[in-house]
Amino acid sequence: MKKSIILVFVILLSVTAFSQNKNAKASIEVDGVCMMCKKRIEKASLNTKGVKSAIWNIETHELKLIYDERKTNLDLIRKKITSVGHDTKTLKATDEAYNTVHPCCKYRDEEIIEDHKN
């Protein structure tokens, strides 16, 4: 009896330890100002192994993701996004990466932000 209780406990523990979600949903804030930014952010996200869906909203700066937790995590996705020049709420793109974005996509520049409000 004692062995069967231990066996059941071990099985339950192993199932919960390996039950990562293959369709995890998350949203993260990503800076950008236009449709070119949208395309770049979504492409960088989708090029991350395990990301199944990535939709960025220009107005809210919210990137909605569906990804496989067994293959990636939010930190890796954020790193991929910053590598193409876009800041996230928790991770900032390097100046070198930021300088690679198109001049109309310079979301850190107040003048560019004002131009895109119209």
N, C-alpha and C positions, 0 to 999 in steps of 0.2 A: 504494500500500500504506500509506504513512504517513497519507494522508488518511482512509482507511477505519478505521485504528486510532484516530485522533483522533475521528472521528465516533462510533464505538462507545463510546469513553470519555465523550464528551459526553452521549450518550443514557443511559448507565448513571448518570452523575452527576445528570442531571435527574430520572430516575425515583426515585432514592433521596431527592432533596431534596424531592419533592412527595408522598412516600408516608406521609402521616399516617393514623393508624388511625381508621376511622370507628366502630369498636366497642372503644374503649380501655376498660380496666377499671382501677379504682383504689379505694382505700378511704382515708377520712380520719376522724379522731377529731372528734366534735362533742359538746359538752356539752348535757345535757338530763336530765329525770327521769321523764317520763310519756308516756302515749299522745298527749296534746295536743302535747307537744314533738315526738314522732315525726311526727305529721301535719304540723306546721309546717315541720320540717326537710326532710321529703320533698317537700312542696309547693314550698318555696323552691328546692330543687334541680331539680325537674322543670320549674319555670318559667324555668329558665336555658336559653336556646336551645342545642340540641345534646345535652342530657342525655336519655338514653333510659330509664334505670332508676335509681332511688334507693331503697335500703332501709336504714333506720336501725335498729340493734339497741339497745334500751333498756338492757340489762344491760352490754354491752361498749362502748357509745357509738361503735360503728363504723358509718360510713355507706359502704355499698358502692355504687359508681357504674358505670354503663356510659354512655359519652358519645362524641360525635364530636369528635375533636381538630381537625378542620377548622373547627368552629363555636365551640368554647369550650375553656377550659383549667381546671385545678384552682383557679387563683387567682380566676378569675371566679366559679366555683361557691362558693368560700369566702366571697367578698364578698357574694354573694346570701344565703347562710346567716346571716352576721353582720348583714345588714341587717334580718333578722326577729328578732334578739335572741339568737342562739346563738353561743357561742364555739367556735372550732376550735382545734386544737393550735397553729397558727401565726398565727392572726388572731383578735383579740378584738372582740366586739360593743361598740359604743359604749354608754355608760350610757343614753342616750336610747332606743336600740333595745332594750336589755335591759329597760328599764322598761315596754315595751309588752307583754311576755309576761304571761300570766295569773298571778295571785298564787301558784297552786299549782305553777307552772313555774319559780320563782325558784331555779334550780339552783346559784347562788352562795351561797345561804343554807343554813347547816348544818342548821337546824331542818327546812327543807323536804326536804333530802336524807334525813334520818333518817325523816321521815314516809313517804317513798316506799320505804323498805327493807322495809316490812311487806307 
